Amino acid sequence: MMNCNDITNKYFRENKLPHIWCPGCGHGIILNALVRAIDNLGLNKDDVCVVSGIGCSSRAPGYLDFNTLHTAHGRALAFATGVKHANPNLHVIVVTGDGDCSAIGGNHLIHAARRNIDITTICFNNNIYGMTGGQYSPTTPTGDFATTAPFGNIDRAFDLCSLAQGAGATYVGRATAYHANQLTTLIEKGIQNKGFSFIEGISVCPTYYGRKNKKGDAPKMLAYLKDNCADKKVVEKKPELGENKIIIGELYNNPLPEYTESYKKIVEKFQH
């Protein structure tokens, strides 16, 4: 296994470091899981394209030494779809946040999943808009506080993994910044899936979400994830262990025909 210095030297643009994420932010852990997954799979850097929109998580491609594309707010999956069509041989990975992918980008998410296009989407979910000032997002729990919900959020939160699966994603997984090794494994499997893969990485934001909701500092927020998650495989055997818990692990795996391959067959059919 490569150590941190080897990972940094091989996969990061060192002239773009240090990063701008707040102390205690979980995004660095999730980014590390992504890079380790790519390294474990032995992918050539030139065969990887990482696409992002706007937000805290979307800063990640600027630090990565791959083909990278930093696009408009909520539009990462639209740009990634174009990249995958232009070069189906690329491993296209979208890095997005809970607001970026499920608010302004929500329509792109459901249609990318519906098409089952071979894109691996990793959502860094910290339950808040961090970069733009702490507004509530589609995953902010009901009753929690944010800059735009000073008296508590009355909206119901999306279950992003259920949303992606319902829209047609063929691989769905969830882990947290605490369960970093599991997250790496899920990302590996997502990249290997020939179709649309959605991986939710539950992050921590002590600066905005944690502070406004009295969740404590980063270690306390990570300890909460440790104590309040249950693996799907365990819950299937003992359902009572999943009560009031965040279910993590491989949630869905059902390969189906991939979009660009189906599109290519149509083109070839009418060329002859």
Rosetta blueprint (number, residue, H / E / L):
1 M L
2 M L
3 N L
4 C H
5 N H
6 D H
7 I H
8 T H
9 N H
10 K H
11 Y H
12 F E
13 R L
14 E H
15 N H
16 K H
17 L L
18 P L
19 H L
20 I L
21 W L
22 C L
23 P L
24 G L
25 C L
26 G L
27 H H
28 G H
29 I H
30 I H
31 L H
32 N H
33 A H
34 L H
35 V H
36 R H
37 A H
38 I H
39 D H
40 N H
41 L H
42 G L
43 L L
44 N L
45 K H
46 D H
47 D H
48 V E
49 C E
50 V E
51 V E
52 S E
53 G L
54 I L
55 G L
56 C L
57 S H
58 S H
59 R H
60 A H
61 P H
62 G H
63 Y H
64 L E
65 D L
66 F L
67 N E
68 T E
69 L E
70 H E
71 T L
72 A L
73 H L
74 G L
75 R L
76 A H
77 L H
78 A H
79 F H
80 A H
81 T H
82 G H
83 V H
84 K H
85 H H
86 A H
87 N L
88 P L
89 N L
90 L L
91 H E
92 V E
93 I E
94 V E
95 V E
96 T E
97 G E
98 D H
99 G H
100 D H
101 C H
102 S H
103 A L
104 I L
105 G L
106 G H
107 N H
108 H H
109 L H
110 I H
111 H H
112 A H
113 A H
114 R H
115 R H
116 N L
117 I L
118 D L
119 I E
120 T E
121 T E
122 I E
123 C E
124 F E
125 N E
126 N L
127 N L
128 I L
129 Y E
130 G L
131 M L
132 T L
133 G L
134 G L
135 Q E
136 Y L
137 S L
138 P L
139 T L
140 T L
141 P L
142 T L
143 G L
144 D L
145 F L
146 A E
147 T L
148 T L
149 A E
150 P L
151 F L
152 G L
153 N L
154 I L
155 D L
156 R L
157 A L
158 F L
159 D L
160 L H
161 C H
162 S H
163 L H
164 A H
165 Q H
166 G H
167 A H
168 G L
169 A L
170 T L
171 Y E
172 V E
173 G E
174 R E
175 A E
176 T E
177 A L
178 Y L
179 H L
180 A H
181 N H
182 Q H
183 L H
184 T H
185 T H
186 L H
187 I H
188 E H
189 K H
190 G H
191 I H
192 Q H
193 N L
194 K L
195 G L
196 F L
197 S E
198 F E
199 I E
200 E E
201 G E
202 I E
203 S L
204 V L
205 C L
206 P H
207 T H
208 Y H
209 Y H
210 G H
211 R H
212 K H
213 N L
214 K L
215 K L
216 G L
217 D L
218 A H
219 P H
220 K H
221 M H
222 L H
223 A H
224 Y H
225 L H
226 K H
227 D H
228 N L
229 C E
230 A E
231 D E
232 K H
233 K H
234 V H
235 V H
236 E H
237 K H
238 K L
239 P H
240 E H
241 L H
242 G H
243 E L
244 N L
245 K L
246 I E
247 I E
248 I E
249 G E
250 E E
251 L E
252 Y E
253 N E
254 N L
255 P L
256 L L
257 P L
258 E L
259 Y H
260 T H
261 E H
262 S H
263 Y H
264 K H
265 K H
266 I H
267 V H
268 E H
269 K H
270 F H
271 Q H
272 H L
